[in-house]
Amino acid sequence: MTTGEAIDPRDRLLVAALRLLEEQGPTALRARTLTAEIGMSTMAVYTHFGGMPGLVEEIVREGLARFAAHVRSTTPETDDPMEHLLAGGIAYGEFALRNPQLYRLMFGVSDSARLRGFASEADAGSATWTMAEGVDTFSVLLQSVERVIDDGRFYPQDATAAATQILSVTHGFLLMAIGGFFGDVERATQDVMVPLTINLMVGLGDKREHVERSLAAAVANRAGAWSAA
């Protein structure tokens, strides 16, 4: 998006949509609500995005770009590929918990399928990962997994399949956390996500004591990052 004081109408709509989404949820993503927020005519939505589904699709693209940028920028380079992978997971969780409505929208959960013009959540979710921003976001995880396999910490295996297993576990935990299942997210991270992560990494081929050491290093660098903002 354009930065600086002079923001063009298209970006003003996108900024307002992202803010209202987090403040009020997906029901706030209506042409009249958005344009009233920034003093525009509802026609602006159709002029710049072709309608609300087009605007929501752009929100998803922007969200994915921010998601990938956050993980990349907050995951330190290290000689330990497992530490790097786990640090990326911490950054992933941090972004999701700080942007719960955007996260759900990107994955096609709940009302977001309708908002994006899809008939089902499955259609909306699959569309996310076929767009360029979705492919790039997944590549952040995939490249980390490839490094772990190349280093011999995982068994020789298909990197995409291994990355998808890791994504599935992480995504499931985060949706439960966002939905309020755990109550205390920080405690649930320690009691549920940490042992689950270690067990998964061991199942993929690493030694338990090595995973624990790498995880301790990753957590030390990102202490508290998984607690909700």
C-alpha positions as CSV (number, residue, x, y, z in Angstrom):
1,M,0.0,0.0,0.0
2,T,1.0,3.6,-0.4
3,T,2.7,5.2,2.6
4,G,3.0,8.7,3.7
5,E,0.5,11.5,4.3
6,A,-1.1,11.4,0.9
7,I,-3.0,8.1,0.6
8,D,-5.0,7.6,-2.6
9,P,-8.7,6.6,-2.3
10,R,-8.1,3.0,-3.0
11,D,-5.6,2.6,-0.2
12,R,-7.8,4.7,2.1
13,L,-10.5,2.1,1.6
14,L,-8.2,-0.8,2.2
15,V,-6.8,0.8,5.4
16,A,-10.3,1.5,6.7
17,A,-11.4,-2.1,5.9
18,L,-8.4,-3.7,7.7
19,R,-9.1,-1.5,10.8
20,L,-12.8,-2.1,10.9
21,L,-12.3,-5.8,10.3
22,E,-10.3,-6.2,13.5
23,E,-12.4,-3.7,15.5
24,Q,-15.9,-5.0,14.6
25,G,-15.4,-8.3,12.7
26,P,-16.4,-9.3,9.2
27,T,-19.9,-7.8,9.5
28,A,-18.3,-4.4,9.3
29,L,-17.1,-5.1,5.7
30,R,-20.0,-3.4,4.0
31,A,-19.7,-0.7,1.3
32,R,-21.8,1.8,3.1
33,T,-20.0,1.3,6.4
34,L,-16.6,1.6,4.9
35,T,-17.2,4.6,2.7
36,A,-19.0,6.5,5.5
37,E,-16.0,5.9,7.7
38,I,-13.7,7.9,5.3
39,G,-16.3,10.2,3.8
40,M,-16.6,8.6,0.3
41,S,-19.5,7.6,-1.9
42,T,-20.2,3.8,-2.0
43,M,-19.4,4.1,-5.7
44,A,-15.7,4.3,-4.7
45,V,-15.8,0.6,-3.7
46,Y,-17.0,-0.4,-7.2
47,T,-14.6,2.1,-9.0
48,H,-11.5,0.8,-7.3
49,F,-12.3,-2.8,-6.5
50,G,-15.3,-3.8,-8.7
51,G,-17.4,-4.4,-5.6
52,M,-17.1,-5.7,-2.1
53,P,-15.8,-9.2,-3.1
54,G,-12.9,-7.5,-4.9
55,L,-12.1,-5.3,-1.9
56,V,-12.2,-8.3,0.5
57,E,-9.9,-10.2,-1.9
58,E,-7.5,-7.3,-1.7
59,I,-7.7,-7.5,2.1
60,V,-6.7,-11.1,1.9
61,R,-3.7,-10.3,-0.4
62,E,-2.6,-7.5,1.8
63,G,-3.0,-9.7,4.9
64,L,-0.9,-12.5,3.4
65,A,1.8,-10.1,2.4
66,R,2.0,-8.7,5.9
67,F,1.9,-12.2,7.3
68,A,4.9,-13.3,5.3
69,A,6.8,-10.1,5.9
70,H,6.2,-10.4,9.7
71,V,7.5,-14.0,9.8
72,R,10.6,-13.2,7.7
73,S,11.5,-10.0,9.6
74,T,11.1,-11.5,13.1
75,T,12.8,-14.9,12.4
76,P,16.5,-14.5,13.1
77,E,19.0,-16.2,10.9
78,T,20.8,-19.0,12.7
79,D,23.0,-22.0,12.0
80,D,20.4,-24.2,13.6
81,P,17.7,-24.9,11.0
82,M,15.3,-26.3,13.6
83,E,15.6,-23.2,15.7
84,H,14.8,-21.2,12.6
85,L,11.8,-23.3,11.9
86,L,10.4,-23.0,15.4
87,A,11.1,-19.3,15.6
88,G,9.1,-18.9,12.4
89,G,6.3,-20.8,14.1
90,I,6.4,-18.4,17.0
91,A,6.2,-15.5,14.7
92,Y,3.3,-17.1,12.8
93,G,1.4,-17.5,16.1
94,E,2.1,-13.9,17.1
95,F,0.7,-12.5,13.9
96,A,-2.5,-14.7,14.0
97,L,-3.2,-13.8,17.7
98,R,-2.7,-10.1,17.0
99,N,-4.8,-10.1,13.9
100,P,-7.5,-12.8,14.6
101,Q,-10.2,-11.5,12.3
102,L,-7.7,-11.0,9.4
103,Y,-6.3,-14.5,10.1
104,R,-9.8,-16.1,9.9
105,L,-10.6,-14.1,6.7
106,M,-7.4,-15.3,5.0
107,F,-8.2,-18.9,5.7
108,G,-11.8,-18.6,4.6
109,V,-13.3,-19.3,8.0
110,S,-16.8,-18.4,9.0
111,D,-18.5,-15.4,7.1
112,S,-15.4,-14.7,5.1
113,A,-16.4,-17.2,2.4
114,R,-19.5,-15.3,1.6
115,L,-17.7,-12.0,1.8
116,R,-15.2,-13.2,-0.8
117,G,-17.9,-14.3,-3.1
118,F,-17.4,-18.1,-2.6
119,A,-20.1,-20.6,-1.9
120,S,-18.1,-22.5,0.8
121,E,-15.3,-22.1,3.3
122,A,-13.3,-24.8,1.4
123,D,-13.5,-22.8,-1.8
124,A,-12.4,-19.6,-0.1
125,G,-9.6,-21.4,1.8
126,S,-8.2,-23.0,-1.4
127,A,-8.3,-19.7,-3.3
128,T,-6.0,-18.2,-0.6
129,W,-3.2,-20.6,-1.3
130,T,-3.4,-20.4,-5.1
131,M,-2.9,-16.7,-5.3
132,A,0.7,-15.4,-5.5
133,E,0.7,-14.0,-2.0
134,G,-0.5,-17.3,-0.6
135,V,2.2,-19.3,-2.4
136,D,4.8,-16.9,-1.1
137,T,3.5,-17.1,2.4
138,F,3.6,-20.9,2.4
139,S,7.1,-20.8,0.9
140,V,8.4,-19.2,4.1
141,L,7.5,-22.4,6.0
142,L,8.4,-24.7,3.2
143,Q,12.0,-23.3,2.9
144,S,12.5,-23.7,6.6
145,V,11.4,-27.3,6.5
146,E,13.7,-28.0,3.5
147,R,16.6,-26.7,5.5
148,V,15.8,-29.1,8.4
149,I,15.5,-32.0,6.0
150,D,18.8,-31.1,4.3
151,D,20.5,-30.9,7.7
152,G,19.4,-34.4,8.5
153,R,17.2,-33.4,11.5
154,F,14.1,-34.8,9.7
155,Y,13.9,-38.1,8.0
156,P,14.3,-37.9,4.2
157,Q,10.7,-37.0,3.0
158,D,8.6,-34.8,0.9
159,A,9.1,-31.3,2.2
160,T,5.7,-30.1,1.2
161,A,4.0,-32.9,3.0
162,A,6.0,-32.2,6.1
163,A,5.3,-28.5,6.0
164,T,1.6,-29.2,5.6
165,Q,1.6,-31.3,8.7
166,I,3.3,-28.5,10.6
167,L,0.8,-26.0,9.2
168,S,-2.2,-28.1,10.1
169,V,-1.1,-28.5,13.7
170,T,-0.3,-24.8,14.1
171,H,-3.4,-23.6,12.4
172,G,-5.7,-25.9,14.5
173,F,-4.2,-24.7,17.7
174,L,-4.5,-21.0,16.7
175,L,-8.1,-21.3,15.6
176,M,-9.0,-22.9,18.9
177,A,-7.1,-20.1,20.7
178,I,-8.8,-17.4,18.7
179,G,-12.2,-19.1,19.4
180,G,-11.6,-18.9,23.1
181,F,-11.4,-22.7,23.7
182,F,-8.3,-22.4,25.9
183,G,-9.1,-19.3,27.9
184,D,-5.5,-18.6,28.9
185,V,-3.6,-18.7,25.6
186,E,-0.2,-18.4,27.2
187,R,-0.8,-21.3,29.5
188,A,-2.3,-23.4,26.7
189,T,0.8,-22.7,24.6
190,Q,3.0,-24.2,27.4
191,D,0.7,-27.1,28.2
192,V,-0.6,-28.0,24.7
193,M,1.3,-26.4,21.9
194,V,4.9,-26.9,23.2
195,P,4.6,-30.6,23.8
196,L,2.6,-31.0,20.6
197,T,5.3,-29.3,18.6
198,I,8.0,-31.4,20.2
199,N,6.1,-34.6,19.5
200,L,5.6,-33.6,15.9
201,M,9.2,-32.7,15.3
202,V,10.3,-36.0,16.8
203,G,7.8,-37.9,14.7
204,L,9.2,-36.2,11.6
205,G,12.7,-37.4,12.5
206,D,14.5,-35.2,15.0
207,K,15.7,-36.3,18.5
208,R,13.6,-35.1,21.4
209,E,16.6,-33.5,23.3
210,H,17.7,-31.7,20.1
211,V,14.2,-30.3,19.5
212,E,13.9,-29.1,23.1
213,R,17.3,-27.3,22.9
214,S,16.3,-25.6,19.6
215,L,12.9,-24.6,21.0
216,A,14.5,-23.2,24.1
217,A,16.8,-21.0,21.9
218,A,13.8,-19.9,19.7
219,V,11.7,-19.0,22.7
220,A,14.6,-17.1,24.4
221,N,14.7,-14.9,21.3
222,R,11.0,-14.3,21.1
223,A,9.9,-14.6,24.8
224,G,6.2,-13.9,25.2
225,A,5.5,-13.6,21.5
226,W,2.7,-16.1,21.5
227,S,0.6,-14.3,24.1
228,A,-2.4,-12.4,22.7
229,A,-1.7,-8.7,22.2
